[in-house]
Amino acid sequence: MASTLRLIRGGLYQPVEELAPPTVADVYVEAARRLSERGYDGHRLRSLGLGVRMPQEIRDLKLRISYVVEALLTAPEIPVNFRDDAYWPV
């Protein structure tokens, strides 16, 4: 049973506006945040600039996150809770 939030001003009830549904850009931002959190950008720069091979676990993480992005974007609609860890690799 979902509860609705109410904003009470002077005893008058005003329903709170619903959040906008998630967009494609939101999914890409979340994917970039998760990759950045794991240090992907630094490894990629070292790989491109110095030729140092990126660790296998970082490359695998990038592939798994790319797969999640593709799966979320091809779904009929992006779930509101797409930021939950249940959707993303740990």
Distance bins in CASP14 RR format, pairs under 12 A and 6 or more apart:
PFRMAT RR
TARGET T0000
AUTHOR 0000-0000-0000
RMODE 2
METHOD distances of the structure
MODEL  1
2 18 0 0 0 0 0 1 0 0 0 0 0
2 80 0 0 0 0 0 1 0 0 0 0 0
3 16 0 0 0 0 0 1 0 0 0 0 0
4 13 0 0 0 0 0 1 0 0 0 0 0
4 14 0 0 0 0 0 1 0 0 0 0 0
4 15 1 0 0 1 0 0 0 0 0 0 0
4 16 1 0 0 1 0 0 0 0 0 0 0
4 17 0 0 0 0 0 1 0 0 0 0 0
4 18 0 0 0 0 1 0 0 0 0 0 0
5 13 0 0 0 0 0 1 0 0 0 0 0
5 14 0 0 0 0 0 1 0 0 0 0 0
5 15 0 0 0 0 1 0 0 0 0 0 0
5 16 1 0 1 0 0 0 0 0 0 0 0
5 17 0 0 0 0 0 1 0 0 0 0 0
5 18 0 0 0 0 0 1 0 0 0 0 0
5 19 0 0 0 0 0 1 0 0 0 0 0
6 12 0 0 0 0 0 1 0 0 0 0 0
6 13 1 0 1 0 0 0 0 0 0 0 0
6 14 1 0 0 1 0 0 0 0 0 0 0
6 15 1 0 0 1 0 0 0 0 0 0 0
6 16 1 0 0 1 0 0 0 0 0 0 0
7 13 1 0 0 1 0 0 0 0 0 0 0
7 14 1 0 1 0 0 0 0 0 0 0 0
7 15 1 0 0 1 0 0 0 0 0 0 0
7 16 1 0 1 0 0 0 0 0 0 0 0
7 17 0 0 0 0 1 0 0 0 0 0 0
8 14 1 0 0 1 0 0 0 0 0 0 0
8 15 0 0 0 0 0 1 0 0 0 0 0
8 16 0 0 0 0 0 1 0 0 0 0 0
9 16 0 0 0 0 0 1 0 0 0 0 0
18 80 0 0 0 0 1 0 0 0 0 0 0
19 26 0 0 0 0 0 1 0 0 0 0 0
19 80 1 0 0 1 0 0 0 0 0 0 0
19 81 0 0 0 0 0 1 0 0 0 0 0
20 26 0 0 0 0 1 0 0 0 0 0 0
20 78 0 0 0 0 0 1 0 0 0 0 0
20 80 0 0 0 0 0 1 0 0 0 0 0
21 27 0 0 0 0 0 1 0 0 0 0 0
21 77 1 0 0 1 0 0 0 0 0 0 0
21 78 1 0 0 1 0 0 0 0 0 0 0
21 79 0 0 0 0 1 0 0 0 0 0 0
21 80 1 0 0 1 0 0 0 0 0 0 0
21 81 0 0 0 0 0 1 0 0 0 0 0
21 82 0 0 0 0 0 1 0 0 0 0 0
22 28 0 0 0 0 0 1 0 0 0 0 0
22 29 0 0 0 0 1 0 0 0 0 0 0
22 30 0 0 0 0 1 0 0 0 0 0 0
22 72 0 0 0 0 1 0 0 0 0 0 0
22 73 0 0 0 0 0 1 0 0 0 0 0
22 75 0 0 0 0 0 1 0 0 0 0 0
22 77 0 0 0 0 1 0 0 0 0 0 0
22 78 1 0 1 0 0 0 0 0 0 0 0
22 79 1 0 0 1 0 0 0 0 0 0 0
22 80 1 0 0 1 0 0 0 0 0 0 0
22 81 0 0 0 0 1 0 0 0 0 0 0
22 82 1 0 1 0 0 0 0 0 0 0 0
22 83 0 0 0 0 1 0 0 0 0 0 0
22 84 0 0 0 0 0 1 0 0 0 0 0
22 87 0 0 0 0 0 1 0 0 0 0 0
23 29 0 0 0 0 1 0 0 0 0 0 0
23 30 0 0 0 0 0 1 0 0 0 0 0
23 72 0 0 0 0 0 1 0 0 0 0 0
23 73 0 0 0 0 0 1 0 0 0 0 0
23 77 0 0 0 0 0 1 0 0 0 0 0
23 78 1 0 0 1 0 0 0 0 0 0 0
23 80 0 0 0 0 0 1 0 0 0 0 0
23 82 0 0 0 0 0 1 0 0 0 0 0
24 30 0 0 0 0 0 1 0 0 0 0 0
24 31 0 0 0 0 0 1 0 0 0 0 0
24 69 0 0 0 0 1 0 0 0 0 0 0
24 70 0 0 0 0 0 1 0 0 0 0 0
24 72 0 0 0 0 1 0 0 0 0 0 0
24 73 1 0 0 1 0 0 0 0 0 0 0
24 74 0 0 0 0 0 1 0 0 0 0 0
24 75 0 0 0 0 0 1 0 0 0 0 0
24 77 0 0 0 0 0 1 0 0 0 0 0
24 78 1 0 0 1 0 0 0 0 0 0 0
24 82 0 0 0 0 0 1 0 0 0 0 0
25 31 0 0 0 0 0 1 0 0 0 0 0
25 32 0 0 0 0 0 1 0 0 0 0 0
25 69 0 0 0 0 0 1 0 0 0 0 0
25 73 0 0 0 0 0 1 0 0 0 0 0
25 78 0 0 0 0 0 1 0 0 0 0 0
26 32 0 0 0 0 0 1 0 0 0 0 0
26 33 0 0 0 0 0 1 0 0 0 0 0
26 69 0 0 0 0 0 1 0 0 0 0 0
26 72 0 0 0 0 1 0 0 0 0 0 0
26 73 0 0 0 0 0 1 0 0 0 0 0
26 78 1 0 0 1 0 0 0 0 0 0 0
26 79 0 0 0 0 0 1 0 0 0 0 0
26 80 0 0 0 0 0 1 0 0 0 0 0
26 81 0 0 0 0 0 1 0 0 0 0 0
26 82 1 0 0 1 0 0 0 0 0 0 0
26 83 0 0 0 0 1 0 0 0 0 0 0
27 33 0 0 0 0 0 1 0 0 0 0 0
27 34 0 0 0 0 0 1 0 0 0 0 0
27 65 0 0 0 0 0 1 0 0 0 0 0
27 66 0 0 0 0 0 1 0 0 0 0 0
27 68 0 0 0 0 1 0 0 0 0 0 0
27 69 1 0 1 0 0 0 0 0 0 0 0
27 70 0 0 0 0 1 0 0 0 0 0 0
27 71 0 0 0 0 1 0 0 0 0 0 0
27 72 1 0 1 0 0 0 0 0 0 0 0
27 73 1 0 0 1 0 0 0 0 0 0 0
27 74 0 0 0 0 0 1 0 0 0 0 0
27 75 0 0 0 0 0 1 0 0 0 0 0
27 77 0 0 0 0 0 1 0 0 0 0 0
27 78 1 0 0 1 0 0 0 0 0 0 0
27 79 0 0 0 0 0 1 0 0 0 0 0
27 82 1 0 0 1 0 0 0 0 0 0 0
27 83 0 0 0 0 1 0 0 0 0 0 0
27 87 0 0 0 0 1 0 0 0 0 0 0
27 88 0 0 0 0 0 1 0 0 0 0 0
28 34 0 0 0 0 0 1 0 0 0 0 0
28 35 0 0 0 0 0 1 0 0 0 0 0
28 65 0 0 0 0 0 1 0 0 0 0 0
28 66 0 0 0 0 0 1 0 0 0 0 0
28 68 0 0 0 0 0 1 0 0 0 0 0
28 69 1 0 0 1 0 0 0 0 0 0 0
28 70 0 0 0 0 0 1 0 0 0 0 0
28 72 0 0 0 0 1 0 0 0 0 0 0
28 73 0 0 0 0 1 0 0 0 0 0 0
28 78 0 0 0 0 0 1 0 0 0 0 0
28 82 0 0 0 0 0 1 0 0 0 0 0
29 35 0 0 0 0 0 1 0 0 0 0 0
29 36 0 0 0 0 0 1 0 0 0 0 0
29 69 0 0 0 0 0 1 0 0 0 0 0
29 82 0 0 0 0 0 1 0 0 0 0 0
29 83 0 0 0 0 1 0 0 0 0 0 0
30 36 0 0 0 0 0 1 0 0 0 0 0
30 37 0 0 0 0 0 1 0 0 0 0 0
30 65 0 0 0 0 1 0 0 0 0 0 0
30 68 0 0 0 0 1 0 0 0 0 0 0
30 69 0 0 0 0 1 0 0 0 0 0 0
30 72 0 0 0 0 1 0 0 0 0 0 0
30 73 0 0 0 0 0 1 0 0 0 0 0
30 78 0 0 0 0 0 1 0 0 0 0 0
30 79 0 0 0 0 0 1 0 0 0 0 0
30 81 0 0 0 0 0 1 0 0 0 0 0
30 82 1 0 0 1 0 0 0 0 0 0 0
30 83 1 0 1 0 0 0 0 0 0 0 0
30 84 0 0 0 0 0 1 0 0 0 0 0
30 85 0 0 0 0 0 1 0 0 0 0 0
30 87 0 0 0 0 1 0 0 0 0 0 0
30 88 1 0 0 1 0 0 0 0 0 0 0
31 37 0 0 0 0 0 1 0 0 0 0 0
31 38 0 0 0 0 0 1 0 0 0 0 0
31 40 0 0 0 0 0 1 0 0 0 0 0
31 61 0 0 0 0 0 1 0 0 0 0 0
31 62 0 0 0 0 1 0 0 0 0 0 0
31 63 0 0 0 0 0 1 0 0 0 0 0
31 64 0 0 0 0 0 1 0 0 0 0 0
31 65 1 0 1 0 0 0 0 0 0 0 0
31 66 1 0 0 1 0 0 0 0 0 0 0
31 67 0 0 0 0 0 1 0 0 0 0 0
31 68 1 0 0 1 0 0 0 0 0 0 0
31 69 1 0 1 0 0 0 0 0 0 0 0
31 70 0 0 0 0 0 1 0 0 0 0 0
31 71 0 0 0 0 0 1 0 0 0 0 0
31 72 0 0 0 0 1 0 0 0 0 0 0
31 73 0 0 0 0 0 1 0 0 0 0 0
31 82 0 0 0 0 0 1 0 0 0 0 0
31 83 0 0 0 0 0 1 0 0 0 0 0
31 87 0 0 0 0 0 1 0 0 0 0 0
31 88 0 0 0 0 1 0 0 0 0 0 0
31 89 0 0 0 0 0 1 0 0 0 0 0
32 38 0 0 0 0 0 1 0 0 0 0 0
32 39 0 0 0 0 0 1 0 0 0 0 0
32 40 0 0 0 0 1 0 0 0 0 0 0
32 41 0 0 0 0 1 0 0 0 0 0 0
32 62 0 0 0 0 0 1 0 0 0 0 0
32 65 0 0 0 0 1 0 0 0 0 0 0
32 66 0 0 0 0 0 1 0 0 0 0 0
32 69 0 0 0 0 1 0 0 0 0 0 0
33 39 0 0 0 0 0 1 0 0 0 0 0
33 40 0 0 0 0 0 1 0 0 0 0 0
33 41 0 0 0 0 0 1 0 0 0 0 0
33 65 0 0 0 0 0 1 0 0 0 0 0
33 83 0 0 0 0 1 0 0 0 0 0 0
33 88 0 0 0 0 0 1 0 0 0 0 0
34 40 0 0 0 0 1 0 0 0 0 0 0
34 41 0 0 0 0 0 1 0 0 0 0 0
34 61 0 0 0 0 1 0 0 0 0 0 0
34 62 0 0 0 0 0 1 0 0 0 0 0
34 64 0 0 0 0 0 1 0 0 0 0 0
34 65 1 0 0 1 0 0 0 0 0 0 0
34 66 0 0 0 0 0 1 0 0 0 0 0
34 68 0 0 0 0 1 0 0 0 0 0 0
34 69 0 0 0 0 0 1 0 0 0 0 0
34 82 0 0 0 0 0 1 0 0 0 0 0
34 83 0 0 0 0 1 0 0 0 0 0 0
34 84 0 0 0 0 0 1 0 0 0 0 0
34 85 0 0 0 0 1 0 0 0 0 0 0
34 87 0 0 0 0 0 1 0 0 0 0 0
34 88 1 0 1 0 0 0 0 0 0 0 0
34 89 0 0 0 0 1 0 0 0 0 0 0
34 90 0 0 0 0 1 0 0 0 0 0 0
35 41 1 0 0 1 0 0 0 0 0 0 0
35 42 0 0 0 0 0 1 0 0 0 0 0
35 43 0 0 0 0 1 0 0 0 0 0 0
35 44 0 0 0 0 1 0 0 0 0 0 0
35 54 0 0 0 0 0 1 0 0 0 0 0
35 58 0 0 0 0 1 0 0 0 0 0 0
35 59 0 0 0 0 0 1 0 0 0 0 0
35 61 1 0 0 1 0 0 0 0 0 0 0
35 62 1 0 0 1 0 0 0 0 0 0 0
35 63 0 0 0 0 0 1 0 0 0 0 0
35 64 0 0 0 0 0 1 0 0 0 0 0
35 65 1 0 0 1 0 0 0 0 0 0 0
35 66 0 0 0 0 1 0 0 0 0 0 0
35 68 0 0 0 0 0 1 0 0 0 0 0
35 69 0 0 0 0 0 1 0 0 0 0 0
35 88 0 0 0 0 0 1 0 0 0 0 0
35 89 0 0 0 0 0 1 0 0 0 0 0
36 42 0 0 0 0 1 0 0 0 0 0 0
36 43 0 0 0 0 0 1 0 0 0 0 0
36 44 0 0 0 0 0 1 0 0 0 0 0
36 58 0 0 0 0 0 1 0 0 0 0 0
36 61 0 0 0 0 0 1 0 0 0 0 0
36 62 0 0 0 0 0 1 0 0 0 0 0
36 65 0 0 0 0 0 1 0 0 0 0 0
37 58 0 0 0 0 0 1 0 0 0 0 0
37 61 0 0 0 0 0 1 0 0 0 0 0
37 65 0 0 0 0 0 1 0 0 0 0 0
37 85 0 0 0 0 0 1 0 0 0 0 0
37 88 0 0 0 0 0 1 0 0 0 0 0
37 90 0 0 0 0 0 1 0 0 0 0 0
38 44 0 0 0 0 0 1 0 0 0 0 0
38 54 0 0 0 0 0 1 0 0 0 0 0
38 55 0 0 0 0 0 1 0 0 0 0 0
38 57 0 0 0 0 1 0 0 0 0 0 0
38 58 1 0 0 1 0 0 0 0 0 0 0
38 59 0 0 0 0 0 1 0 0 0 0 0
38 60 0 0 0 0 0 1 0 0 0 0 0
38 61 1 0 1 0 0 0 0 0 0 0 0
38 62 0 0 0 0 1 0 0 0 0 0 0
38 64 0 0 0 0 0 1 0 0 0 0 0
38 65 0 0 0 0 1 0 0 0 0 0 0
38 88 0 0 0 0 0 1 0 0 0 0 0
38 89 0 0 0 0 1 0 0 0 0 0 0
38 90 0 0 0 0 0 1 0 0 0 0 0
39 45 0 0 0 0 0 1 0 0 0 0 0
39 46 0 0 0 0 0 1 0 0 0 0 0
39 54 0 0 0 0 0 1 0 0 0 0 0
39 55 0 0 0 0 0 1 0 0 0 0 0
39 57 0 0 0 0 0 1 0 0 0 0 0
39 58 1 0 0 1 0 0 0 0 0 0 0
39 61 0 0 0 0 1 0 0 0 0 0 0
39 62 0 0 0 0 0 1 0 0 0 0 0
40 46 0 0 0 0 0 1 0 0 0 0 0
40 47 0 0 0 0 0 1 0 0 0 0 0
40 54 0 0 0 0 1 0 0 0 0 0 0
40 55 0 0 0 0 0 1 0 0 0 0 0
40 57 0 0 0 0 0 1 0 0 0 0 0
40 58 1 0 1 0 0 0 0 0 0 0 0
40 59 0 0 0 0 1 0 0 0 0 0 0
40 60 0 0 0 0 0 1 0 0 0 0 0
40 61 1 0 0 1 0 0 0 0 0 0 0
40 62 1 0 0 1 0 0 0 0 0 0 0
40 63 0 0 0 0 0 1 0 0 0 0 0
40 64 0 0 0 0 0 1 0 0 0 0 0
40 65 0 0 0 0 1 0 0 0 0 0 0
40 66 0 0 0 0 0 1 0 0 0 0 0
41 47 0 0 0 0 0 1 0 0 0 0 0
41 48 0 0 0 0 0 1 0 0 0 0 0
41 54 0 0 0 0 0 1 0 0 0 0 0
41 58 0 0 0 0 0 1 0 0 0 0 0
41 62 0 0 0 0 0 1 0 0 0 0 0
42 48 0 0 0 0 1 0 0 0 0 0 0
42 49 0 0 0 0 0 1 0 0 0 0 0
42 50 0 0 0 0 0 1 0 0 0 0 0
42 52 0 0 0 0 0 1 0 0 0 0 0
42 54 0 0 0 0 1 0 0 0 0 0 0
42 55 0 0 0 0 0 1 0 0 0 0 0
42 58 0 0 0 0 1 0 0 0 0 0 0
43 49 0 0 0 0 0 1 0 0 0 0 0
43 50 0 0 0 0 0 1 0 0 0 0 0
43 51 0 0 0 0 0 1 0 0 0 0 0
43 52 0 0 0 0 1 0 0 0 0 0 0
43 53 0 0 0 0 1 0 0 0 0 0 0
43 54 1 0 1 0 0 0 0 0 0 0 0
43 55 1 0 0 1 0 0 0 0 0 0 0
43 56 0 0 0 0 0 1 0 0 0 0 0
43 57 0 0 0 0 0 1 0 0 0 0 0
43 58 1 0 1 0 0 0 0 0 0 0 0
43 59 0 0 0 0 1 0 0 0 0 0 0
43 61 0 0 0 0 1 0 0 0 0 0 0
43 62 0 0 0 0 1 0 0 0 0 0 0
44 50 0 0 0 0 0 1 0 0 0 0 0
44 51 0 0 0 0 0 1 0 0 0 0 0
44 52 0 0 0 0 0 1 0 0 0 0 0
44 53 0 0 0 0 0 1 0 0 0 0 0
44 54 1 0 0 1 0 0 0 0 0 0 0
44 55 0 0 0 0 0 1 0 0 0 0 0
44 58 0 0 0 0 1 0 0 0 0 0 0
44 59 0 0 0 0 1 0 0 0 0 0 0
44 61 0 0 0 0 0 1 0 0 0 0 0
44 62 0 0 0 0 1 0 0 0 0 0 0
45 51 0 0 0 0 0 1 0 0 0 0 0
45 52 0 0 0 0 1 0 0 0 0 0 0
45 54 0 0 0 0 0 1 0 0 0 0 0
46 52 1 0 1 0 0 0 0 0 0 0 0
46 53 0 0 0 0 1 0 0 0 0 0 0
46 54 1 0 0 1 0 0 0 0 0 0 0
46 55 0 0 0 0 0 1 0 0 0 0 0
46 58 0 0 0 0 0 1 0 0 0 0 0
47 53 1 0 0 1 0 0 0 0 0 0 0
47 54 1 0 1 0 0 0 0 0 0 0 0
47 55 0 0 0 0 1 0 0 0 0 0 0
47 58 0 0 0 0 1 0 0 0 0 0 0
47 59 0 0 0 0 1 0 0 0 0 0 0
47 62 0 0 0 0 0 1 0 0 0 0 0
48 54 0 0 0 0 1 0 0 0 0 0 0
52 58 0 0 0 0 0 1 0 0 0 0 0
53 59 0 0 0 0 1 0 0 0 0 0 0
54 60 0 0 0 0 0 1 0 0 0 0 0
54 61 0 0 0 0 0 1 0 0 0 0 0
54 62 0 0 0 0 1 0 0 0 0 0 0
54 63 0 0 0 0 0 1 0 0 0 0 0
55 61 0 0 0 0 1 0 0 0 0 0 0
55 62 0 0 0 0 0 1 0 0 0 0 0
56 62 0 0 0 0 0 1 0 0 0 0 0
56 63 0 0 0 0 0 1 0 0 0 0 0
57 63 0 0 0 0 0 1 0 0 0 0 0
57 64 0 0 0 0 0 1 0 0 0 0 0
57 89 0 0 0 0 0 1 0 0 0 0 0
57 90 0 0 0 0 0 1 0 0 0 0 0
58 64 0 0 0 0 0 1 0 0 0 0 0
58 65 0 0 0 0 0 1 0 0 0 0 0
58 89 0 0 0 0 0 1 0 0 0 0 0
59 65 0 0 0 0 0 1 0 0 0 0 0
59 66 0 0 0 0 0 1 0 0 0 0 0
60 66 0 0 0 0 0 1 0 0 0 0 0
60 67 0 0 0 0 0 1 0 0 0 0 0
60 89 0 0 0 0 1 0 0 0 0 0 0
61 67 0 0 0 0 0 1 0 0 0 0 0
61 68 0 0 0 0 0 1 0 0 0 0 0
61 88 0 0 0 0 1 0 0 0 0 0 0
61 89 1 0 0 1 0 0 0 0 0 0 0
61 90 0 0 0 0 1 0 0 0 0 0 0
62 68 0 0 0 0 0 1 0 0 0 0 0
62 69 0 0 0 0 0 1 0 0 0 0 0
62 89 0 0 0 0 0 1 0 0 0 0 0
63 69 0 0 0 0 0 1 0 0 0 0 0
63 70 0 0 0 0 0 1 0 0 0 0 0
63 89 0 0 0 0 1 0 0 0 0 0 0
64 70 0 0 0 0 0 1 0 0 0 0 0
64 71 0 0 0 0 0 1 0 0 0 0 0
64 87 0 0 0 0 0 1 0 0 0 0 0
64 88 0 0 0 0 1 0 0 0 0 0 0
64 89 1 0 1 0 0 0 0 0 0 0 0
64 90 0 0 0 0 1 0 0 0 0 0 0
65 71 0 0 0 0 0 1 0 0 0 0 0
65 72 0 0 0 0 0 1 0 0 0 0 0
65 87 0 0 0 0 0 1 0 0 0 0 0
65 88 1 0 0 1 0 0 0 0 0 0 0
65 89 1 0 0 1 0 0 0 0 0 0 0
65 90 0 0 0 0 0 1 0 0 0 0 0
66 72 0 0 0 0 0 1 0 0 0 0 0
66 73 0 0 0 0 0 1 0 0 0 0 0
66 88 0 0 0 0 0 1 0 0 0 0 0
66 89 0 0 0 0 0 1 0 0 0 0 0
67 73 0 0 0 0 0 1 0 0 0 0 0
67 74 0 0 0 0 0 1 0 0 0 0 0
67 87 0 0 0 0 0 1 0 0 0 0 0
67 88 0 0 0 0 0 1 0 0 0 0 0
67 89 0 0 0 0 1 0 0 0 0 0 0
68 74 0 0 0 0 0 1 0 0 0 0 0
68 75 0 0 0 0 0 1 0 0 0 0 0
68 78 0 0 0 0 0 1 0 0 0 0 0
68 79 0 0 0 0 0 1 0 0 0 0 0
68 82 0 0 0 0 1 0 0 0 0 0 0
68 83 0 0 0 0 0 1 0 0 0 0 0
68 84 0 0 0 0 0 1 0 0 0 0 0
68 85 0 0 0 0 0 1 0 0 0 0 0
68 86 0 0 0 0 0 1 0 0 0 0 0
68 87 1 0 1 0 0 0 0 0 0 0 0
68 88 1 0 1 0 0 0 0 0 0 0 0
68 89 1 0 0 1 0 0 0 0 0 0 0
68 90 0 0 0 0 0 1 0 0 0 0 0
69 75 0 0 0 0 0 1 0 0 0 0 0
69 78 0 0 0 0 0 1 0 0 0 0 0
69 82 0 0 0 0 1 0 0 0 0 0 0
69 87 0 0 0 0 1 0 0 0 0 0 0
69 88 0 0 0 0 1 0 0 0 0 0 0
69 89 0 0 0 0 0 1 0 0 0 0 0
71 78 0 0 0 0 0 1 0 0 0 0 0
71 79 0 0 0 0 0 1 0 0 0 0 0
71 82 0 0 0 0 0 1 0 0 0 0 0
71 87 0 0 0 0 1 0 0 0 0 0 0
71 88 0 0 0 0 0 1 0 0 0 0 0
71 89 0 0 0 0 0 1 0 0 0 0 0
72 78 1 0 1 0 0 0 0 0 0 0 0
72 79 1 0 0 1 0 0 0 0 0 0 0
72 80 0 0 0 0 0 1 0 0 0 0 0
72 81 0 0 0 0 0 1 0 0 0 0 0
72 82 1 0 1 0 0 0 0 0 0 0 0
72 83 0 0 0 0 0 1 0 0 0 0 0
72 84 0 0 0 0 0 1 0 0 0 0 0
72 86 0 0 0 0 0 1 0 0 0 0 0
72 87 1 0 0 1 0 0 0 0 0 0 0
72 88 0 0 0 0 1 0 0 0 0 0 0
73 79 0 0 0 0 0 1 0 0 0 0 0
73 82 0 0 0 0 0 1 0 0 0 0 0
75 82 0 0 0 0 1 0 0 0 0 0 0
75 87 0 0 0 0 0 1 0 0 0 0 0
78 87 0 0 0 0 0 1 0 0 0 0 0
79 86 0 0 0 0 1 0 0 0 0 0 0
79 87 1 0 0 1 0 0 0 0 0 0 0
80 87 0 0 0 0 0 1 0 0 0 0 0
81 87 1 0 0 1 0 0 0 0 0 0 0
81 88 0 0 0 0 0 1 0 0 0 0 0
82 88 0 0 0 0 1 0 0 0 0 0 0
84 90 0 0 0 0 0 1 0 0 0 0 0
END
